[in-house]
């Protein structure tokens, strides 16, 4: 735990000077591809069939791992990648939060409620690029609904009308005219096996954008690796298939770059938002809360509650609903939670800076306690039964855990213009990605927590 505190406090939570602006590079393209859930360990795993990513690493730069944000889940980490600051600052503090007033879990994922400007509180790389006169694009990037500074965009949303309502309509018309089945997207999102078709479509949309529109910033989110590993866990037969499939889609992107007008003037970042751990047991904090009299349940639902619990896989947020009793309840709960099987840390508000999370005084969406657990365990929200920990019917996979663990490190490979072949980056923080992109583009990235990677662009 000491290592995590030092890593975060000495890196993620200390703002560095703004990345100094030069002349905006209108003749340069920077692409950020996120392969959701592609743990950094796959790059050196002999069973992982990833010739394209390994080629990019050999011809460019690779990290030993990408340290992600807590909780290590999709929406906050994608937002950190493009803002260069931790969740406490950018505002997307989890995949959801608990609303104390309404007693409802309010989702950020997959942008069903909020526009980008309602939840992302600091400038993104595409904001600063657009305001510098550069062209921007994003394909299913989280937390971008109705983003005003994206010239070409389709959001990472479900529903048949999501793209029609929130996508760039003239571009969608172009894609239809080019024969791409963009109107099938809603159906594919609803299909549990639809991630295969989705990633295939997304890379072809990327190729069209690069060829026809020459954006200076392009963000792309590939999803299927995450879907598969949630179902069966990492480093399983199906997981290795999904990693190979993602590499094939990455090959599509590289071929599109090499056929684009900005060939030779493009820098490609391949990153991920988190790693993965296998899970065989579920921790149920709500059962403990019920036993302590802090929750009363009727018909399987809470009728009265002094504390609410919201799972983020390997992490869990607890919300005290009576402000007058907050300190008392936290002091009572902390030792009880620390004794739960599988729990490896209980964070009280005084420790929130070490995990990049806001206190409720700084952000009303903030939690009052954060928990993390060991590998093999994940948190659940069930009130059922008498056991605090139950066995899963079969192995699954998840993330959300503390980001200082190697299994939770993401991938980071950088290739193309401004990258010397064979560069070793060491351990990289996700807050460093946006300022590095900004330096390559010659734009100012203000008040970031990260720093440009010194080996990239020099």
Order of alpha helices (4+ residues) and beta strands (2+ residues): alpha-beta-alpha-beta-alpha-alpha-beta-beta-alpha-alpha-beta-beta-alpha-alpha-alpha-alpha-beta-alpha-alpha-beta-beta-alpha-beta-beta-beta-beta-alpha-beta-alpha-beta-beta-beta-beta-beta-alpha
